[in-house]
Amino acid sequence: MSDRRAGLAFALDFDPRRRYLAGVGTLRTSSWKHRLRLVAGLILLLAGGADFWVWWNGSDGLVGLEAVSSPEIILVPGASVLRNGSPSPILRQRIEMAYLAGRKWPDARIVLSGSAIAGGYDEPLAMRNFLVEQGIDSSRLILDREGRNTRSSIRNLGEASGNLVIVSQRWHLSRAVWLARIQGWHVQGLVAGRGTPAGWENLAREHMVRIQNFWGSNLN
């Protein structure tokens, strides 16, 4: 009896219909995995291409103070402000360089663009206070409290006219220059905080936002 059962089990194992159905299931699973790999690879390729395109088309506009063409407008994008109202280290680097640029080109308007909350948090005001304390004439300073992201800071400048200089860190400037160029500005990016590590958080975020901006997003 045991031999007959073993023979029956052996015959079932080699049932052509069962083997066919098992093979079809394996092929379907393999096919879906292959498709998922292709989709993931395509997404990575598009994201990496967008990131590189923005960097490549903005990085050639980055300069030091000595190489800047005389600007009509100096734009300082905002960054975080500490609880006591003073600039964060990143923002301080930007306004310190903006101060040097403002001294070198005394006729240039200085646009301080960033986020603000009524009665409290205020990036443009923190920048203004610092520059005025350093001796920059307040009549030259324009506060843009609707600069919630880099793209809006550039848009809020209005129609492109004359030379624009954007002051920021190297890791941020290639995107800022690219955004200004596609809006028609003759622009240079003035590098602030030379030699200061960007930090992996800033770099990772910047890569993501480059991709978002390339595909038309307005997140930053």
CORBEL-V556957 format. One line per field, one symbol per residue. phi: phi as a letter, one per 40 degrees, with the letter a starting at -180 (. if undefined). psi: psi as a letter, one per 40 degrees, with the letter a starting at -180 (. if undefined). burial: I if it has 9 or more other ideal C-beta (glycine too) atoms within 8 Angstrom, else O. Layout:
BEGIN
phi=???
psi=???
burial=???
END
This chain:
BEGIN
phi=.ccccccccccccbcdccccccccccccccccccccccccccccccccccdcdccccbccccacdcbccdccbbbbccacbcccgcccdcccdcccccccccccbccccbcbbacabdgadacdccccdccccchccccccbcbcbccacccccdccgccagcbbbbacdcbcccccccccccgccbbbccbgdgcdcgcccccccdccdcccccgcbca
psi=dddddddddddddfhdddddddddddddddddddddddddddddddddddddddddeddeehiideehihidhhhhiiaiiideeiiiddddddddddddddddgeehihhhhaiihhebhgdddddddddddeehhdeehhhheegeiddddddeeahhhahhhhhaideddddddddddeeeihiihhhifhehidhdddddddddddddddeeifd.
burial=OOOOOOOOOOOOOOOOOIIOOOOOOOOOOOOOOOOOOOOOOOOOOOIOOIIOIIIOIIIOIIIOIOOIOOIOIIIIIIIOIOOOIOIIOIIIIIIIIIIIIIOOIOOIOIIIIIIIOOOOOIIIIIIIIIIIOOOIOOOIIOOIIOIOIIIIIIOIIOOOOOIIIIIIIIOIIIIIIIIIIOIOIOIIIIIIIOOOOIOOOIIOOIIOIIIIIIOOOOOO
END
